[in-house]
Amino acid sequence: MSELFVTPHAIQRYRERVEDVSPLEVDRRLNEPVFIRAAYFGAPFVKLGGGQRVVIKSWRVITVLPSDHVPGSLDRRRDHLFE
């Protein structure tokens, strides 16, 4: 299986919303088999143990949503969390 590209934005959001670890550690964590399988099957989200959601699109981890965010409300035209 291929490795996911983890965007700098996703790394920043992971460090803010999940745990403040090094960027390399975030990249390693977001390339665990569960995330790669989710991308393979086309799943747009992977929910973490703390309730945050990792957003995956086209083999890229694009952001980490806070635990209180409702993913059905994402709209790229108006939702700054989508980016």
HELIX and SHEET records of a PDB file:
HELIX    1   1 PRO A    8  ARG A   17  1                                  10    
HELIX    2   2 PRO A   23  ARG A   29  1                                   7    
HELIX    3   3 PRO A   33  PHE A   41  1                                   9    
HELIX    4   4 PRO A   71  SER A   73  5                                   3    
SHEET    1   A 4 PHE A   5  VAL A   6  0                                        
SHEET    2   A 4 ARG A  60  LEU A  65  1                                        
SHEET    3   A 4 ARG A  53  LYS A  57 -1                                        
SHEET    4   A 4 PHE A  45  LYS A  47 -1                                        
END                                                                             
